[in-house]
Amino acid sequence: MKILRRLLVGLVVLIVLGYAAVVGGMYYFQRDLQYERTGPITALADTDILGADEVAIPVDGSVINGWYEAPKAGKPLIVYYKGNSGSFSREDERFATWAKAGYGFLAFDYRGFPASPGSITQQGILDDALAAFDWAAAKGSPMVIWGRSLGSGPATYVASLRDADALLLETPFLSAVNVAAERYPFLPVYWVMQDQFPVSDWIKDVSEPVLIAHGTADVTIDVSNGKRLYDLVPHQDELWIVPDGTHSDLWDRGLWNQAEPFFERSEVAARQ
């Protein structure tokens, strides 16, 4: 019995030490696990975007790099907050579509992603997001905000602090820590995760009309996040749920056909 008891105690100790090692590793390497910060940069000259310029926006003694094109008369500027994977420049098809429709746009990499130097933190992303919005707002055009995936965090944060005419959230989360808890229910993520992006708190202070788009087959951020977040929106416009839509195919499934009318009616409302 004593031997069995010692074996059980030893097993429990090993389990506790192993669990502590996993938690410690998650804490130490959490930003490496959370962010996909590498990837190729598409040159603006290699795209179908003809009227855009490369821009460098100063923030906190550093700089964020991106592309800017002014809108045509009567159209707003889309401030685009990218998702987690690679560089904003890989989504040049979107920007070309917006520009051809007369919309202006500002898109960029947060510090620590491929086109912008620095390291990634939640506060850094939020500071970059505000700096980009304020830089664009100084141009004097009407503005709408578009946040995709990770970008739903800074997009909602900015919309809660600044005045825009609309907020579109594509595959958003209630919070980044909520997604982590869904993936790793056996880990104390609420205690150890530093960059939690509490969108469900920020959305309550958003005065702009909001459209949320999500797919039922999204395995990166479950569609329940988008649905529950929409319930918290003070000024709801539309919840667009795409059957069998994934985390990365809403654009190909016609998201712009939803977004453009949303922006048009938001601009009409803003002028009234």
C-alpha positions in Angstrom: 0.0 0.0 0.0 2.8 2.4 0.8 4.4 1.8 -2.5 1.1 2.4 -4.3 0.6 5.6 -2.3 4.0 6.8 -3.2 3.4 6.0 -6.9 0.1 7.9 -6.8 1.7 10.9 -5.1 4.6 10.8 -7.6 2.1 10.7 -10.5 0.2 13.7 -9.1 3.4 15.6 -8.6 4.4 14.9 -12.2 1.0 16.0 -13.5 1.1 19.2 -11.5 4.6 20.0 -12.7 3.7 19.2 -16.2 0.6 21.4 -16.1 2.7 24.2 -14.6 5.3 23.8 -17.3 2.6 24.1 -20.0 1.1 27.2 -18.4 4.5 28.7 -18.0 5.4 28.0 -21.6 2.1 29.5 -22.7 2.7 32.6 -20.7 6.3 33.0 -21.9 5.6 32.3 -25.6 2.1 33.6 -25.7 2.6 36.3 -28.4 4.4 33.7 -30.6 1.3 31.6 -30.3 -1.2 34.4 -30.7 0.1 36.3 -33.7 1.1 35.1 -37.2 3.5 38.0 -37.8 5.5 36.7 -40.8 4.7 36.6 -44.5 5.6 38.1 -47.9 4.9 41.8 -48.7 3.2 42.5 -52.0 4.6 45.6 -53.7 2.0 48.2 -54.5 3.4 48.4 -58.0 2.5 44.8 -58.5 -1.2 45.3 -57.9 -4.1 46.6 -59.9 -4.4 49.7 -57.6 -3.5 52.7 -59.7 -4.1 55.7 -57.6 -2.7 54.7 -54.2 0.4 55.9 -52.4 2.7 54.3 -49.9 2.5 56.0 -46.6 4.5 56.0 -43.4 2.5 57.1 -40.3 4.5 58.1 -37.2 3.4 56.7 -33.9 5.2 56.6 -30.5 8.6 57.3 -32.1 8.2 54.5 -34.6 6.3 54.2 -37.9 3.5 52.1 -39.4 3.7 51.5 -43.2 0.7 51.2 -45.5 -1.2 52.3 -48.6 -3.5 55.2 -48.9 -5.9 56.3 -51.7 -8.2 59.3 -51.4 -11.9 58.7 -52.1 -13.8 60.1 -55.1 -16.3 62.9 -54.4 -19.3 61.6 -52.4 -17.6 58.4 -51.3 -16.1 57.7 -47.9 -12.6 56.5 -46.9 -12.4 53.0 -45.6 -9.9 52.6 -42.7 -9.1 48.9 -42.8 -7.8 47.0 -39.8 -6.2 43.7 -41.0 -6.5 40.3 -39.5 -3.8 38.2 -37.8 -2.1 36.6 -40.7 0.9 38.1 -42.5 0.8 41.5 -44.2 -2.1 43.7 -45.1 -0.7 43.9 -48.7 -1.7 40.3 -49.5 -5.3 41.6 -49.6 -4.7 44.0 -52.5 -7.8 42.6 -54.3 -10.0 44.2 -51.8 -8.3 47.5 -52.0 -8.5 47.5 -55.8 -12.2 46.8 -55.7 -12.8 49.6 -53.3 -10.8 52.0 -55.4 -12.6 51.1 -58.6 -15.9 51.8 -56.8 -14.7 55.2 -55.8 -13.9 54.5 -52.2 -10.7 55.7 -50.6 -8.8 53.4 -48.3 -6.1 53.3 -45.7 -4.6 49.9 -45.0 -1.4 49.1 -43.0 0.5 46.7 -40.9 0.6 47.1 -37.2 4.0 47.3 -35.7 5.7 43.9 -35.6 3.9 42.6 -38.7 5.8 42.3 -42.0 5.7 45.9 -43.3 6.1 47.8 -40.0 9.1 47.6 -37.6 8.7 46.9 -33.9 7.2 44.3 -31.6 3.6 43.3 -31.1 1.5 44.1 -28.1 -2.2 44.8 -27.6 -1.4 48.4 -26.6 0.9 48.8 -29.6 -1.9 47.6 -32.0 -4.4 50.0 -30.4 -2.0 52.9 -30.5 -1.3 52.1 -34.2 -5.0 51.9 -34.9 -5.7 55.3 -33.4 -2.8 56.9 -35.1 -3.9 55.6 -38.5 -7.4 56.8 -38.0 -6.4 60.2 -36.8 -3.9 60.5 -39.7 -6.7 59.7 -42.2 -9.3 61.9 -40.4 -7.0 64.9 -41.0 -7.6 64.5 -44.7 -11.2 65.6 -44.2 -13.1 62.8 -46.0 -16.1 60.9 -44.5 -14.8 57.8 -42.9 -16.0 54.2 -42.3 -14.2 51.5 -40.4 -13.7 47.9 -41.4 -12.1 45.4 -39.0 -11.3 41.8 -39.9 -10.7 39.0 -37.4 -7.9 40.3 -35.1 -8.7 43.7 -36.6 -12.2 43.6 -35.0 -10.3 44.5 -31.8 -8.7 47.8 -32.9 -11.6 48.6 -35.2 -14.1 48.5 -32.4 -11.7 50.2 -30.0 -11.3 53.1 -32.4 -15.0 53.3 -33.1 -15.7 53.6 -29.4 -13.3 56.6 -29.2 -13.7 58.4 -32.5 -16.5 59.4 -34.8 -17.0 57.5 -38.1 -20.0 56.9 -40.2 -20.1 53.1 -40.0 -18.3 50.1 -38.5 -18.1 46.7 -40.3 -16.8 43.7 -38.4 -15.8 40.6 -40.4 -15.5 37.4 -38.4 -15.1 39.2 -35.1 -14.5 37.8 -31.6 -16.2 38.7 -28.3 -12.6 38.9 -27.1 -9.3 37.3 -28.0 -9.2 35.6 -24.6 -12.7 34.1 -25.2 -11.3 32.5 -28.4 -8.3 31.2 -26.4 -10.6 29.8 -23.7 -12.7 28.0 -26.3 -9.6 26.4 -27.8 -7.8 25.6 -24.5 -10.5 25.1 -21.9 -8.0 23.3 -19.6 -5.7 26.3 -19.3 -6.2 29.4 -17.1 -6.1 31.8 -20.1 -8.1 34.5 -18.4 -5.3 34.8 -15.8 -2.2 34.5 -18.0 -3.2 36.1 -21.4 -1.9 39.6 -21.7 -3.5 40.7 -25.0 -7.2 40.0 -24.4 -8.9 42.5 -26.7 -12.2 42.9 -24.9 -14.3 43.8 -27.9 -17.5 42.9 -26.0 -16.7 45.8 -23.6 -15.7 48.3 -26.3 -18.7 47.7 -28.6 -21.0 49.1 -25.9 -19.5 52.6 -26.5 -19.8 52.4 -30.3 -22.3 55.0 -31.6 -21.9 54.1 -35.3 -24.2 51.7 -37.1 -22.7 48.2 -37.2 -22.7 45.3 -39.6 -21.3 42.0 -38.5 -20.4 39.3 -41.0 -19.6 35.7 -40.0 -19.6 32.2 -41.4 -21.2 29.1 -39.8 -18.1 26.9 -40.8 -15.5 29.3 -39.2 -13.2 27.1 -37.1 -10.8 29.9 -36.2 -13.4 32.1 -34.5 -16.7 30.3 -33.9 -19.8 32.0 -35.4 -21.3 32.3 -31.9 -18.8 35.1 -31.3 -20.3 37.2 -34.1 -23.9 36.4 -33.0 -23.3 37.2 -29.4 -21.3 40.4 -30.2 -24.2 41.6 -32.4 -26.6 41.3 -29.5 -24.4 43.9 -27.6 -24.3 46.4 -30.5 -26.1 49.7 -29.5 -26.9 50.6 -33.1 -27.5 47.4 -35.1 -27.7 47.5 -38.9 -27.3 43.9 -40.0 -26.0 40.5 -38.9 -24.9 38.7 -42.1 -24.4 35.0 -41.4 -23.1 32.9 -44.3 -24.1 29.2 -44.3 -20.9 27.1 -44.6 -18.8 30.3 -44.7 -15.3 29.9 -43.3 -12.9 32.3 -41.6 -11.3 33.3 -44.9 -13.8 33.1 -47.7 -16.5 35.8 -46.9 -15.0 38.2 -49.4 -15.3 35.5 -52.1 -18.9 34.8 -51.0 -20.0 38.3 -51.7 -19.1 40.4 -48.6 -18.6 43.5 -50.7 -22.2 43.2 -52.0 -23.3 43.5 -48.4 -20.8 46.1 -47.3 -21.3 48.6 -50.1 -25.0 49.1 -49.5 -24.3 49.3 -45.8 -21.8 52.1 -46.3 -24.2 53.9 -48.7 -27.1 53.9 -46.3 -24.7 54.9 -43.4 -23.5 57.8 -45.4 -27.1 58.9 -46.2 -27.9 58.7 -42.5 -24.7 60.7 -41.6 -25.7 63.5 -43.9 -29.2 63.9 -42.4 
